Amino acid sequence: MKYGNHEIDFEIHGEEMQYVDIELDPQEAVVAEAGSFMMMDQGIQMNTIFGDGSNQDKGVLGKLFSAGKRLLTGESLFMTAFMNAGQGKKQVSFAAPYPGKIVPIDLMKYGGRFICQKDAFLCAAKGVSVGIEFSKKLGRGLFGGEGFIMQKLEGDGMAFVHAGGTLARKELAAGEVLKVDTGCIVGFTKDVDYDIEFVGGIKNTVFGGEGLFFATLRGPGTVYVQSLPFSRLAGRVWAAAPRGGGKDKGEGSILGGIGDLLDGDNRF
């Protein structure tokens, strides 16, 4: 199937906090999530588009359907398109939202389809469709948690997703099963079968400290796993944040409130 995606060249920079340089020929464009833009050359035009830009030639209903799919995944109705309106090659750069790795996905090599975590998508060649992966099993919707609502990237161009922390790539043989925390899934190829499984056991459920469910991924196919999903990072930051507006005396400090008295923050 031919999607007519724009062909783009790219280079990824950095280690822990990466960004990707995308080189655009005249009239080539890339679409990106709001907030991922970093810098661009003069001559590149920014345009806010309704949906992902893949249904712009299908009338109002096509645009509404494209935007509606994004709304179901919790994303904005709008995306930003960056087009090279000048002469010669131009560059535009997009930054990762938090420490981790930017993963280039060549959709042509994966049969025109890749399933990813709903907040993993960073940017893609214009023409790539960013939709929702509908589940055929009700249990995934009721119990899947953060890993249930998956995005579907379709096309024959390049797309870029972000993984938090360290990235693991697993090649699954036919019938091989990998069990993953739902939030740690970055994405997987179209032939991988996935489901949600109950951890089981009263001790695991009450005292395990993990989620009640995990994802089971069955090959054949490629799976990308992240060591630090954003939800886990945000939870740790929230748990460590000082309460009540006071100054933090450091983790595990035995001074606590007494330290505030000693440094004169409290007045009588």
Sequence and secondary structure as in RCSB ss.txt:
>XXXX:A:sequence
MKYGNHEIDFEIHGEEMQYVDIELDPQEAVVAEAGSFMMMDQGIQMNTIFGDGSNQDKGVLGKLFSAGKRLLTGE
SLFMTAFMNAGQGKKQVSFAAPYPGKIVPIDLMKYGGRFICQKDAFLCAAKGVSVGIEFSKKLGRGLFGGEGFIM
QKLEGDGMAFVHAGGTLARKELAAGEVLKVDTGCIVGFTKDVDYDIEFVGGIKNTVFGGEGLFFATLRGPGTVYV
QSLPFSRLAGRVWAAAPRGGGKDKGEGSILGGIGDLLDGDNRF
>XXXX:A:secstr
        EEEEE SSS EEEEEE TT EEEE TT EEEE TTEEEEEEETTSTTTTSHHHHHHHHHHHHHHTT 
 SEEEEEEE SSS EEEEEE SSSEEEEEEETTTTTTEEEEETTTEEEEETT EEEEE  S HHHHHH GGGTSE
EEEESSSEEEEEEESSEEEEEE TT EEEEEGGGEEEEETT EEEEEE   HHHHHHS S SEEEEEESSEEEEE
ESS HHHHHHHHHHHS STT     TT S THHHHHHTT S  
